């Protein structure tokens, strides 16, 4: 009777956790220059979209290959979302010192816009990871998906932003949170998002096939 440890569910789970840790550390290291966060995120989603379909090969090699191939366009996408995000944050802080009652409502509006930008970035980097397109069309498609797939957008918002907010609740959560984010938090978030994105992209691909 043959026995393969890799067929053991526990060993498979341990192996998957190890893959997530490797991907997370690769993302952190490759994002250190800050300007490379876009390329790192695209590379992460390139691998994760394969992971959720059980099509992944060599994790580290796949990440580094995607990082190199998507560097230029992903960096441009990153600069777009970073610029818009910074503008929103500056507007929120500017409104905090305004005594007018409308300032509070505008703060809420800008917070919602900021949250939608985060979701837009997730869509954009995942689209960059999955499809060959121009930066302009990737941004346009990301914007369309935000509203065309609103239930998914809300779930992505909860998955992506919820843990970040929870991290900053207390000093203890900050210490625990930063440790988790460093080792597995980013890759785990990308994996959960990729489960949703897989369904979205599958419907897009099926629609495209029917049109052809």
C-alpha positions as CSV (number, residue, x, y, z in Angstrom):
1,X,0.0,0.0,0.0
2,X,1.4,3.4,-1.0
3,X,1.3,6.4,1.2
4,X,1.9,10.0,0.2
5,X,2.3,12.7,2.9
6,X,1.2,15.4,0.4
7,X,-2.2,13.8,0.1
8,X,-2.7,14.3,3.9
9,X,-5.2,17.2,4.5
10,X,-3.1,18.5,7.4
11,X,0.1,18.4,5.5
12,X,-1.6,20.1,2.6
13,X,-2.9,22.9,4.9
14,X,0.6,23.3,6.4
15,X,2.1,23.5,2.9
16,X,-0.5,26.1,1.9
17,X,0.3,28.3,5.0
18,X,4.0,28.0,4.1
19,X,3.2,29.2,0.6
20,X,1.2,32.2,1.9
21,X,4.1,33.1,4.2
22,X,6.6,32.9,1.3
23,X,4.3,35.1,-0.8
24,X,3.8,37.6,2.0
25,X,7.5,38.0,2.6
26,X,8.2,38.4,-1.1
27,X,5.5,41.0,-1.3
28,X,7.0,42.9,1.7
29,X,10.5,42.8,0.4
30,X,9.6,43.7,-3.1
31,X,7.4,46.6,-1.8
32,X,10.1,48.2,0.3
33,X,11.1,50.9,-2.3
34,X,7.4,52.0,-2.1
35,X,7.2,52.7,-5.8
36,X,7.2,49.0,-6.5
37,X,4.1,48.2,-4.4
38,X,2.0,48.1,-7.6
39,X,4.2,45.5,-9.2
40,X,4.3,43.5,-6.0
41,X,0.6,43.5,-5.7
42,X,0.0,42.5,-9.3
43,X,2.6,39.6,-8.8
44,X,0.7,38.5,-5.7
45,X,-2.6,38.4,-7.4
46,X,-1.1,36.6,-10.4
47,X,-0.1,33.8,-8.1
48,X,-3.2,33.9,-5.9
49,X,-5.6,33.8,-8.9
50,X,-3.9,30.6,-9.9
51,X,-3.9,29.3,-6.3
52,X,-7.7,29.5,-6.0
53,X,-8.0,27.5,-9.2
54,X,-5.4,25.0,-8.1
55,X,-3.2,25.9,-11.0
56,X,-0.2,27.3,-9.2
57,X,3.3,26.1,-10.0
58,X,6.4,27.3,-8.3
59,X,5.2,30.0,-6.0
60,X,8.4,32.2,-5.7
61,X,9.3,31.8,-9.3
62,X,5.8,32.7,-10.5
63,X,5.7,35.8,-8.2
64,X,9.1,37.1,-9.4
65,X,8.2,36.4,-13.1
66,X,4.9,38.3,-12.8
67,X,6.7,41.1,-10.9
68,X,9.1,41.6,-13.8
69,X,6.6,41.3,-16.6
70,X,4.0,43.7,-15.1
71,X,6.4,46.2,-13.6
72,X,5.9,49.2,-15.9
73,X,2.1,49.1,-16.1
74,X,1.6,48.1,-12.5
75,X,3.8,51.0,-11.4
76,X,1.7,53.4,-13.4
77,X,-1.5,52.0,-11.9
78,X,0.0,52.4,-8.4
79,X,0.9,56.1,-9.0
80,X,-2.6,56.8,-10.1
81,X,-4.2,55.2,-7.0
82,X,-1.6,56.6,-4.7
83,X,-2.1,60.2,-6.0
84,X,-5.9,60.0,-5.7
85,X,-5.6,58.4,-2.3
86,X,-3.3,61.1,-1.0
87,X,-5.6,63.8,-2.4
88,X,-8.6,62.3,-0.6
89,X,-6.7,62.0,2.7
90,X,-5.5,65.6,2.5
91,X,-9.1,66.7,1.9
92,X,-10.3,64.7,4.9
93,X,-7.7,66.4,7.2
94,X,-8.5,69.8,5.7
95,X,-12.2,69.3,6.5
96,X,-11.5,68.4,10.1
97,X,-10.4,72.0,10.9
98,X,-13.5,73.5,9.3
99,X,-16.3,74.5,11.7
100,X,-19.1,74.2,9.1
101,X,-21.5,71.4,9.6
102,X,-21.2,70.4,6.0
103,X,-17.6,69.6,6.6
104,X,-18.6,66.4,8.5
105,X,-20.7,65.2,5.7
106,X,-18.0,65.9,3.2
107,X,-15.6,63.9,5.3
108,X,-17.9,60.9,5.1
109,X,-18.1,61.3,1.3
110,X,-14.3,61.4,1.0
111,X,-14.0,58.4,3.3
112,X,-16.4,56.5,1.0
113,X,-14.4,57.6,-2.0
114,X,-11.2,56.4,-0.3
115,X,-12.7,53.0,0.4
116,X,-13.9,52.8,-3.3
117,X,-10.3,53.7,-4.4
118,X,-9.0,50.7,-2.4
119,X,-11.5,48.4,-4.0
120,X,-10.7,50.0,-7.4
121,X,-7.0,49.2,-6.8
122,X,-7.8,45.6,-5.9
123,X,-9.7,45.3,-9.2
124,X,-7.1,47.1,-11.2
125,X,-4.1,45.0,-10.0
126,X,-6.1,41.8,-10.3
127,X,-7.1,42.8,-13.9
128,X,-3.5,43.6,-14.7
129,X,-2.6,40.1,-13.3
130,X,-5.2,38.3,-15.3
131,X,-5.7,40.2,-18.6
132,X,-3.4,41.9,-21.2
133,X,-4.6,45.5,-21.6
134,X,-3.6,49.1,-21.5
135,X,-3.4,51.1,-18.3
136,X,-6.2,53.3,-19.5
137,X,-8.5,50.3,-20.2
138,X,-7.5,48.5,-17.0
139,X,-8.5,51.6,-15.0
140,X,-11.8,51.9,-16.9
141,X,-12.6,48.3,-16.4
142,X,-11.8,48.6,-12.7
143,X,-14.1,51.6,-12.4
144,X,-16.9,49.7,-14.1
145,X,-16.5,46.6,-11.9
146,X,-16.7,48.7,-8.7
147,X,-20.4,49.5,-9.5
148,X,-21.3,46.7,-11.9
149,X,-20.3,44.1,-9.2
150,X,-21.3,46.2,-6.2
151,X,-22.0,43.2,-3.8
152,X,-18.5,41.8,-4.6
153,X,-17.1,45.3,-4.1
154,X,-18.6,45.5,-0.6
155,X,-17.2,42.1,0.3
156,X,-13.8,43.2,-1.0
157,X,-14.0,46.3,1.0
158,X,-14.8,44.4,4.2
159,X,-12.0,41.9,3.5
160,X,-9.4,44.5,2.6
161,X,-10.2,47.5,4.9
162,X,-11.8,45.7,7.8
163,X,-8.6,44.0,9.1
164,X,-6.7,47.3,8.7
165,X,-9.1,49.1,10.9
166,X,-9.1,46.3,13.4
167,X,-5.3,46.5,13.5
168,X,-5.4,50.1,14.9
169,X,-8.0,49.6,17.6
170,X,-5.5,49.4,20.5
171,X,-1.7,49.2,21.2
172,X,-2.1,45.4,21.6
173,X,-3.9,45.0,18.2
174,X,-1.2,47.1,16.6
175,X,1.6,44.9,17.8
176,X,-0.3,41.7,16.9
177,X,-1.6,43.1,13.7
178,X,1.8,44.3,12.3
179,X,3.3,40.9,13.0
180,X,0.4,39.2,11.2
181,X,0.6,41.6,8.3
182,X,4.4,41.1,8.0
183,X,4.1,37.3,7.8
184,X,0.8,36.4,6.3
185,X,-1.8,39.1,6.4
186,X,-1.4,40.5,2.9
187,X,-1.3,37.2,1.2
188,X,-4.3,35.9,3.2
189,X,-6.3,39.1,2.2
190,X,-5.3,38.6,-1.5
191,X,-6.4,34.9,-1.3
192,X,-9.8,35.8,0.1
193,X,-10.2,38.5,-2.6
194,X,-9.0,36.2,-5.3
195,X,-11.8,33.7,-4.4
196,X,-14.3,36.5,-5.2
197,X,-12.3,37.8,-8.2
198,X,-12.3,34.3,-9.7
199,X,-16.1,34.3,-10.0
200,X,-16.1,37.8,-11.4
201,X,-13.5,37.1,-14.0
202,X,-15.0,33.7,-14.9
203,X,-18.3,35.5,-15.8
204,X,-16.4,38.1,-17.8
205,X,-14.5,35.3,-19.7
206,X,-17.7,33.4,-20.4
207,X,-19.4,36.5,-21.7
208,X,-16.4,37.2,-23.9
209,X,-16.5,33.6,-25.3
210,X,-20.2,33.9,-26.1
211,X,-19.6,37.2,-28.0
212,X,-16.9,35.5,-30.1
